[in-house]
């Protein structure tokens, strides 16, 4: 049976006694989604799923507080769960376009980043000082002194053999030069061209006779150059490792339980040795280049 609707129910009527505050200043924000019991239950259920491959999709009108509500749910839930592990990306020295991801215990990621920054800052200070030291200069001279003597001996033998055939050996911008000598005077290119054809032919024949001895001497000099470069590289690595060794040891002791971090620290150490010029000042870098030019 249809009944008439009382006038009092035509519209909603505000009842002040239902609000437990005297003004909005005393009101506290709700921690729940008002009028969305089913949505709250779905959130609780979805967030408790431990398996992989599940997602939660939240829909609603803009401005209804969907993001804030879900954030509150997640914050409350996170307080009851173990802290999540940290994930960091580090440089992949083998392929810089594919950085390596390393999993660390919660809170360790930021500490590791700070430790690596401190390590590099100290390396930039320690390495230049090590290569400016008297100890480095002394060891470098010791490493190259014997090679200098061998070099002079080889050049002396080659020069003696060349002198027997009427030539002299001089150091040029591209290496050793073989210059013909006439009446005790080294000839320039113009002076050689001005000689009679027969004399030029005789000089060329003597030059060809020298080739075997000269090639052997030049081969010995190249081998000496290689030994010199190896000696310098070995010395530089020794000095650099002495300068930063305690820093590397400190990092490995602190993060020794994480194999991926130890591998990364070792890669950093190797990269520093391969790029010492980056850590040295301009003057030291020039000295290293000059040293490499000699050997």
C-alpha contacts under 8 A as a table, 3 or more apart, distances in Angstrom:
res1	aa1	res2	aa2	distance
5	X	9	X	6.88
5	X	10	X	7.50
6	X	9	X	5.70
6	X	10	X	7.14
7	X	10	X	5.32
8	X	11	X	7.04
9	X	12	X	6.95
15	X	18	X	5.86
15	X	19	X	7.79
16	X	19	X	5.69
17	X	20	X	7.20
19	X	22	X	7.87
21	X	24	X	7.24
21	X	26	X	5.94
21	X	27	X	6.57
22	X	26	X	7.05
23	X	26	X	5.84
23	X	27	X	7.21
24	X	27	X	5.05
30	X	33	X	7.57
30	X	34	X	7.93
31	X	69	X	7.51
31	X	72	X	7.32
32	X	40	X	7.84
32	X	69	X	7.03
33	X	36	X	5.54
33	X	37	X	7.48
33	X	40	X	7.09
33	X	69	X	6.52
34	X	37	X	7.71
36	X	39	X	5.21
36	X	40	X	6.27
37	X	40	X	5.13
37	X	41	X	6.28
38	X	41	X	5.17
38	X	42	X	6.23
39	X	42	X	5.03
39	X	43	X	6.21
40	X	43	X	5.07
40	X	44	X	6.22
41	X	44	X	5.11
41	X	45	X	6.12
42	X	45	X	5.08
42	X	46	X	5.95
43	X	46	X	5.12
43	X	47	X	5.91
43	X	56	X	7.59
43	X	70	X	7.94
43	X	73	X	7.89
44	X	47	X	5.43
44	X	48	X	6.33
45	X	48	X	5.46
45	X	49	X	6.80
46	X	49	X	5.51
46	X	54	X	7.96
46	X	55	X	7.63
46	X	56	X	6.55
47	X	50	X	7.99
49	X	54	X	7.75
51	X	54	X	7.13
58	X	66	X	7.13
59	X	66	X	7.64
60	X	64	X	7.07
60	X	66	X	7.10
61	X	64	X	5.96
62	X	65	X	7.78
63	X	66	X	7.69
65	X	68	X	5.28
65	X	69	X	5.99
66	X	69	X	5.26
66	X	70	X	6.24
67	X	70	X	5.27
67	X	71	X	6.07
68	X	71	X	5.06
68	X	72	X	6.26
69	X	72	X	5.20
69	X	73	X	6.39
70	X	73	X	5.03
70	X	74	X	6.19
71	X	74	X	5.05
71	X	75	X	6.07
72	X	75	X	5.09
72	X	76	X	6.16
73	X	76	X	5.33
73	X	77	X	6.12
74	X	77	X	5.02
74	X	78	X	5.92
75	X	78	X	5.12
75	X	79	X	6.51
76	X	79	X	5.43
76	X	80	X	7.17
77	X	80	X	5.50
77	X	81	X	6.73
78	X	81	X	5.13
78	X	82	X	7.59
78	X	83	X	7.69
79	X	82	X	7.90
83	X	106	X	6.20
84	X	105	X	7.87
84	X	106	X	5.89
85	X	103	X	6.71
85	X	104	X	5.82
85	X	105	X	4.88
85	X	106	X	4.38
85	X	107	X	7.67
86	X	103	X	5.86
86	X	104	X	4.96
86	X	105	X	5.84
86	X	106	X	5.12
86	X	107	X	6.56
86	X	108	X	6.86
86	X	109	X	5.67
87	X	101	X	6.63
87	X	102	X	5.70
87	X	103	X	4.69
87	X	104	X	6.06
87	X	109	X	6.85
88	X	101	X	5.64
88	X	102	X	5.36
88	X	103	X	6.62
88	X	104	X	7.63
88	X	109	X	6.32
89	X	99	X	6.07
89	X	100	X	5.44
89	X	101	X	4.57
89	X	102	X	6.36
90	X	99	X	5.66
90	X	100	X	5.28
90	X	101	X	6.52
90	X	102	X	7.58
90	X	264	X	7.76
91	X	96	X	6.15
91	X	98	X	7.92
91	X	99	X	5.00
91	X	100	X	6.29
92	X	95	X	5.31
92	X	96	X	4.98
92	X	97	X	7.59
92	X	98	X	6.28
92	X	99	X	4.82
92	X	100	X	5.71
93	X	96	X	5.68
93	X	267	X	7.10
93	X	271	X	7.90
95	X	98	X	5.72
95	X	99	X	7.49
96	X	99	X	6.09
102	X	260	X	6.58
102	X	261	X	7.34
104	X	107	X	7.94
104	X	108	X	6.02
104	X	109	X	6.25
104	X	258	X	7.89
105	X	108	X	5.63
105	X	109	X	7.62
106	X	109	X	7.31
107	X	110	X	6.36
107	X	111	X	7.11
108	X	111	X	5.11
108	X	112	X	6.03
109	X	112	X	5.20
109	X	113	X	6.27
110	X	113	X	5.10
110	X	114	X	6.26
111	X	114	X	5.14
111	X	115	X	6.10
112	X	115	X	4.98
112	X	116	X	6.13
113	X	116	X	5.27
113	X	117	X	6.27
114	X	117	X	5.15
114	X	118	X	6.19
115	X	118	X	5.09
115	X	119	X	6.05
115	X	251	X	7.74
116	X	119	X	4.90
116	X	120	X	6.23
117	X	120	X	5.32
117	X	121	X	6.25
118	X	121	X	5.14
118	X	122	X	6.19
119	X	122	X	5.28
119	X	123	X	6.12
119	X	247	X	6.51
119	X	248	X	8.00
120	X	123	X	4.92
120	X	124	X	6.19
121	X	124	X	5.26
121	X	125	X	6.60
122	X	125	X	5.12
122	X	126	X	6.01
123	X	126	X	5.07
123	X	127	X	5.84
123	X	243	X	7.71
123	X	244	X	6.15
123	X	279	X	7.51
124	X	127	X	5.90
124	X	128	X	7.06
124	X	279	X	5.32
124	X	280	X	7.30
125	X	128	X	6.29
125	X	129	X	6.89
126	X	129	X	5.37
126	X	130	X	6.28
126	X	243	X	5.91
126	X	244	X	7.07
127	X	130	X	5.14
127	X	131	X	6.47
127	X	240	X	6.22
127	X	243	X	5.98
127	X	244	X	7.42
127	X	279	X	6.69
127	X	280	X	6.52
128	X	131	X	5.31
128	X	132	X	6.27
128	X	279	X	7.10
128	X	280	X	5.02
128	X	281	X	6.43
128	X	284	X	7.24
129	X	132	X	5.15
129	X	133	X	6.38
130	X	133	X	5.41
130	X	136	X	7.09
130	X	239	X	6.71
130	X	240	X	7.28
130	X	243	X	6.29
131	X	136	X	5.89
131	X	137	X	7.86
131	X	239	X	7.34
131	X	284	X	7.17
132	X	136	X	7.08
132	X	137	X	7.73
132	X	284	X	7.56
133	X	136	X	5.46
133	X	137	X	6.70
134	X	137	X	5.05
134	X	138	X	6.09
135	X	138	X	5.19
135	X	139	X	6.19
136	X	139	X	5.22
136	X	140	X	5.98
136	X	239	X	7.17
137	X	140	X	5.14
137	X	141	X	6.21
138	X	141	X	5.21
138	X	142	X	6.24
139	X	142	X	4.99
139	X	143	X	6.07
139	X	235	X	7.68
140	X	143	X	5.08
140	X	144	X	6.22
140	X	232	X	7.25
140	X	235	X	7.11
141	X	144	X	5.25
141	X	145	X	5.53
142	X	145	X	5.26
142	X	146	X	7.37
143	X	146	X	7.00
143	X	147	X	7.67
143	X	231	X	6.45
143	X	232	X	7.53
143	X	235	X	7.98
144	X	147	X	5.11
144	X	148	X	6.14
144	X	228	X	6.72
144	X	231	X	7.58
145	X	148	X	5.17
145	X	149	X	6.53
146	X	149	X	5.17
146	X	150	X	6.32
147	X	150	X	5.03
147	X	151	X	6.01
147	X	224	X	6.94
147	X	228	X	6.91
148	X	151	X	5.00
148	X	152	X	6.26
149	X	152	X	5.22
149	X	153	X	6.23
150	X	153	X	5.02
150	X	154	X	6.19
151	X	154	X	5.25
151	X	155	X	6.22
151	X	221	X	6.71
151	X	224	X	7.20
152	X	155	X	5.17
152	X	156	X	5.93
153	X	156	X	4.98
153	X	157	X	6.27
154	X	157	X	5.20
154	X	158	X	6.25
154	X	217	X	6.46
154	X	220	X	7.49
154	X	221	X	7.26
155	X	158	X	5.10
155	X	159	X	5.93
155	X	217	X	7.44
156	X	159	X	5.06
156	X	160	X	6.03
157	X	160	X	5.09
157	X	161	X	6.22
158	X	161	X	5.20
158	X	162	X	6.06
158	X	169	X	7.71
158	X	213	X	7.21
158	X	214	X	6.49
158	X	217	X	6.18
159	X	162	X	4.94
159	X	163	X	5.96
159	X	167	X	7.89
159	X	168	X	6.04
159	X	169	X	5.52
160	X	163	X	5.04
160	X	164	X	6.43
161	X	164	X	5.27
161	X	165	X	6.87
161	X	210	X	7.89
161	X	213	X	7.73
162	X	165	X	5.26
162	X	166	X	6.35
162	X	167	X	4.90
162	X	168	X	5.89
162	X	169	X	7.20
162	X	210	X	6.98
163	X	166	X	4.95
163	X	167	X	4.93
163	X	168	X	5.74
164	X	167	X	7.41
165	X	206	X	6.25
165	X	207	X	7.80
165	X	210	X	7.66
166	X	180	X	6.06
166	X	181	X	5.42
166	X	182	X	7.27
167	X	178	X	6.45
167	X	179	X	5.46
167	X	180	X	4.32
167	X	181	X	5.17
167	X	186	X	7.81
168	X	178	X	5.90
168	X	179	X	5.32
168	X	180	X	6.38
168	X	181	X	6.67
168	X	186	X	7.24
169	X	176	X	6.43
169	X	177	X	5.62
169	X	178	X	4.92
169	X	179	X	6.30
170	X	176	X	5.64
170	X	177	X	5.11
170	X	178	X	6.66
170	X	179	X	7.42
171	X	175	X	5.75
171	X	176	X	4.54
171	X	177	X	5.95
172	X	175	X	5.04
172	X	176	X	5.60
172	X	177	X	5.96
179	X	186	X	6.20
179	X	187	X	6.64
179	X	188	X	7.91
180	X	186	X	5.81
180	X	187	X	5.90
180	X	203	X	7.25
181	X	184	X	5.73
181	X	185	X	5.19
181	X	186	X	4.33
181	X	187	X	5.93
182	X	185	X	5.34
182	X	186	X	6.53
182	X	187	X	7.01
187	X	190	X	7.89
187	X	191	X	5.67
187	X	192	X	5.98
188	X	191	X	5.11
188	X	192	X	6.17
189	X	192	X	5.16
189	X	193	X	6.24
190	X	193	X	5.12
190	X	194	X	6.33
191	X	194	X	5.08
191	X	195	X	6.69
192	X	195	X	5.42
192	X	200	X	7.13
193	X	200	X	7.76
195	X	199	X	6.33
195	X	200	X	6.26
196	X	199	X	5.32
196	X	200	X	6.30
197	X	200	X	5.06
197	X	201	X	6.13
198	X	201	X	5.09
198	X	202	X	6.26
199	X	202	X	5.09
199	X	203	X	6.25
200	X	203	X	5.13
200	X	204	X	6.15
201	X	204	X	5.05
201	X	205	X	6.17
202	X	205	X	5.10
202	X	206	X	6.34
203	X	206	X	5.14
203	X	207	X	6.11
204	X	207	X	4.89
204	X	208	X	6.24
205	X	208	X	5.09
205	X	209	X	6.33
206	X	209	X	4.98
206	X	210	X	6.40
207	X	210	X	5.15
207	X	211	X	6.58
208	X	211	X	5.20
209	X	212	X	7.13
210	X	213	X	5.52
210	X	214	X	6.00
211	X	214	X	5.01
211	X	215	X	5.86
212	X	215	X	5.23
212	X	216	X	6.23
213	X	216	X	5.20
213	X	217	X	6.20
214	X	217	X	5.00
214	X	218	X	6.00
215	X	218	X	5.09
215	X	219	X	5.98
216	X	219	X	5.10
216	X	220	X	6.29
217	X	220	X	5.13
217	X	221	X	6.30
218	X	221	X	4.95
218	X	222	X	6.21
219	X	222	X	5.12
219	X	223	X	6.22
220	X	223	X	5.07
220	X	224	X	6.11
221	X	224	X	4.88
221	X	225	X	6.12
222	X	225	X	4.89
222	X	226	X	6.26
223	X	226	X	5.06
223	X	227	X	6.24
224	X	227	X	5.03
224	X	228	X	6.07
224	X	295	X	7.55
225	X	228	X	5.01
225	X	229	X	6.24
225	X	294	X	7.66
225	X	295	X	4.39
226	X	229	X	5.15
226	X	230	X	6.18
226	X	295	X	6.79
227	X	230	X	5.05
227	X	231	X	6.05
227	X	295	X	7.85
228	X	231	X	5.03
228	X	232	X	6.17
228	X	295	X	5.05
229	X	232	X	5.12
229	X	233	X	6.08
229	X	292	X	6.31
229	X	295	X	5.41
230	X	233	X	5.09
230	X	234	X	6.01
231	X	234	X	5.14
231	X	235	X	6.11
232	X	235	X	5.09
232	X	236	X	6.02
232	X	291	X	7.91
232	X	292	X	7.82
233	X	236	X	5.08
233	X	237	X	6.13
234	X	237	X	5.21
234	X	238	X	6.17
235	X	238	X	5.01
235	X	239	X	6.19
236	X	239	X	5.20
236	X	240	X	6.00
237	X	240	X	5.06
237	X	241	X	5.92
237	X	273	X	6.06
238	X	241	X	5.27
238	X	242	X	6.16
239	X	242	X	5.09
239	X	243	X	6.26
240	X	243	X	5.05
240	X	244	X	6.29
240	X	245	X	7.91
240	X	273	X	7.02
241	X	244	X	5.28
241	X	245	X	4.95
242	X	245	X	5.26
242	X	246	X	7.72
243	X	246	X	7.56
244	X	247	X	5.18
244	X	248	X	6.35
245	X	248	X	5.19
245	X	249	X	6.13
246	X	249	X	4.98
246	X	250	X	6.13
247	X	250	X	5.17
247	X	251	X	6.54
248	X	251	X	5.23
248	X	252	X	6.23
248	X	265	X	7.39
248	X	269	X	7.54
249	X	252	X	5.14
249	X	253	X	6.06
250	X	253	X	5.30
250	X	254	X	6.24
251	X	254	X	5.14
251	X	255	X	6.11
251	X	256	X	7.87
251	X	265	X	7.64
252	X	255	X	5.27
252	X	256	X	5.04
252	X	262	X	6.13
252	X	265	X	7.40
253	X	256	X	5.12
255	X	258	X	5.87
255	X	261	X	6.73
255	X	262	X	6.93
256	X	259	X	6.91
256	X	261	X	7.76
256	X	262	X	6.36
258	X	261	X	5.52
258	X	262	X	6.51
259	X	262	X	5.07
259	X	263	X	6.22
260	X	263	X	5.14
260	X	264	X	6.28
261	X	264	X	5.00
261	X	265	X	6.14
262	X	265	X	5.10
262	X	266	X	6.22
263	X	266	X	5.17
263	X	267	X	6.23
264	X	267	X	4.97
264	X	268	X	6.24
265	X	268	X	5.04
265	X	269	X	6.28
266	X	269	X	5.01
266	X	270	X	6.28
267	X	270	X	5.13
267	X	271	X	6.11
268	X	271	X	5.05
268	X	272	X	6.21
269	X	272	X	5.24
269	X	273	X	6.51
270	X	273	X	5.20
270	X	274	X	6.28
271	X	274	X	5.02
271	X	275	X	6.09
272	X	275	X	5.11
272	X	276	X	5.71
272	X	279	X	7.84
273	X	276	X	5.47
275	X	278	X	5.72
275	X	279	X	7.46
276	X	279	X	5.37
276	X	280	X	6.31
277	X	280	X	5.09
277	X	281	X	7.57
277	X	284	X	7.89
277	X	285	X	5.27
278	X	281	X	7.88
280	X	283	X	7.98
280	X	284	X	5.87
280	X	285	X	5.89
281	X	284	X	5.42
281	X	285	X	6.11
282	X	285	X	5.12
282	X	286	X	6.20
283	X	286	X	5.19
283	X	287	X	6.32
284	X	287	X	4.99
284	X	288	X	6.28
285	X	288	X	5.12
285	X	289	X	6.31
286	X	289	X	5.03
286	X	290	X	6.13
287	X	290	X	5.07
287	X	291	X	6.03
288	X	291	X	4.99
288	X	292	X	6.16
289	X	292	X	5.02
289	X	293	X	6.19
290	X	293	X	4.92
290	X	294	X	6.44
291	X	294	X	5.28
291	X	295	X	6.56
292	X	295	X	5.22
